[in-house]
Amino acid sequence: MSAYSFIATDYEIQEVHNSKEKIITVQEAIKLGLKAHEFMPWENMNPNDTISLFEKEDDLYELVITKGTEYEKNVRWYTDKPFIYSVNFKYTELRAKQLLEYIKEKLRKGHQLEIWSIWLDDRQNIKPTICNYEQVSIDNLKQMYDWNDEKHVTHGCIIIKR
């Protein structure tokens, strides 16, 4: 089983990409003097292929929200909302604040937005936490995403209404 998080909505919302990711070609990596991984030397790669470059390892874990899911069967167990967005990040308070700001910015008046944290292929009946726009807080997200928090829940849902 794997942990998976997603947002479900009635309307499309903007994706969030990792702003710390730089895409370069293999040829550019060679010119920069970057060392290839021993299992995949530059000589075995097409010079025009692209790679992701990050300044430091922690940059890999920035908040990323992408439209769609490869886990449709799992997602549909929990929601019937038509638009699904995968949510990926490693919890820090700053990233949780970014997610909270994003949610508040994207939530339209008269609508609701669902945030789910599940284990794939482990269907659970999850009682959602229902909050209005003004009530949802970092604490709600911390409980869902911070694995080190004493109140962490492995299966969770927050429904935010506006």
N, C-alpha and C positions, 0 to 999 in steps of 0.2 A: 504494500500500500504506500501511497505517496500523498503528502499534504498538497492541497490545491485551494487557491483563493480566486474568487471572481466577483464582479459587479454585475447585477442584472437590472435592466431598465426597460421602460416602454418606448424609449427614443434613443437615437444615436448620440454618443458623447465623443469628445476628442480623445485620441490616444495620447499617451505620455511615453516618450522615448528617453533612454538613458543619455543625458546630456554630456556625460563624461566619456562616452564611447566615441572613439575615432576610428573610422573605416579607412584603411589604406590598402594598397596593392602589395603583393609579395615583392614586386620590383622596388617599391618605395621602402619597404621594410629592409631590404638588402642595402639600399643606399643609405639608410639611417644607421646601419651597422647593428641592427637587432639580431639577436641570436635565435635561430630556429630551434624548435623542440627536437630532441634526438630521434624521436620516432617519425618525424616528418621534416626532413631537411628541406631547405629552400629549393635545392636542385631537383627535388621530386615534385615540385609544385609548378603550376602554370604561373608565369610572372604577372599575368593580368588578374589572377584570382585575388579576392579581397580577404582581409583578416580584420578582426576587431582588436583595437589597441586601447589599453587602459593604463593610466599613470601608476595606479596602485591597485592591489587586489580588492580592497574594500569598494572601489568604484564599480565593480561588477554587480553590486547589490543595491544600486540606486532604484528608486521607484520606477517601475515600468508597467504601463497599462495598455494592453493590446486588444483590439477587437477580435472576437471569435474565441473558439475553444476547440481543442482536439478531444475533449471529454464530454461530448454532447449527451451521451447516455447517462453519465453521472450527474451532469448539471440539471437535466430535465427531471430527475428524481426530486429536486429541491424547488425549482421555480418554473413558471410558464411564461416569464417575461421574454419578449422576442430578442432583445439585444443583450449579448453576453460579452463581457470584457475580462480577460485574464489579468490578475493582479500579481505582480512579482516584486519582492524586495526583501531585504534582511532588515528586521526591526531595529530602528533607532528612534529616539524621540523626534529628531529632525524629520526623518522620513515619514513618521506617523503624522506630524504636523502638515507635511506636504500633502499627504493623502486626505487628511481632514479638510484642508483648504480646497483641494481639487473637488471633493464631494460637494462641499457647500457651494462652490462656484458653478458646478454642473447641474445641481438639483433644481429643476424647474418648479415654479409655484403650481400647486394643485397636483403634483406628482409625488411619487416615492421612488426611492432607490434602495436596492438590496445589496448588502455586502456579505459574502459567504466565505467561510473557511471550513473545508471538509477534508476527509480522507477519501481518496478515490476507491471505488468499489466497496465502500463500507457505508451502506445506506442507513442513515440514522434519522429518527424523527427529532428534528431540531426545533426547539421553542425559540422563536426569534425575540430579540430585544427590540422593542419598538420605541423610537425616539422622534421627537419633532426636530426640525432644522436647528433650533436654538439649543436643544439639549445635548445633541451628540457631541462627544468630547474625545480627547486623546485617551482618556481612561477606557472608553469603549474599545478603541482600536488596540490599546496596549493589552487588554484582556484577550483579544483575538489573535494578535500577532507576536507578542513577546513571549517566547517559549520559556523564559526565565522568570516570568511573573507568577507569583503564587496563585493568582486567580485565573491563570491561562485556561482557556477552553479549547479542546481539540476539535470540536465541531461547534460552529457558531454562525449566527446570522444577526445582522443589525438591519432593521428596516427603518429608513429615515424618511419622514414625511415633511412636506413643505406646503 
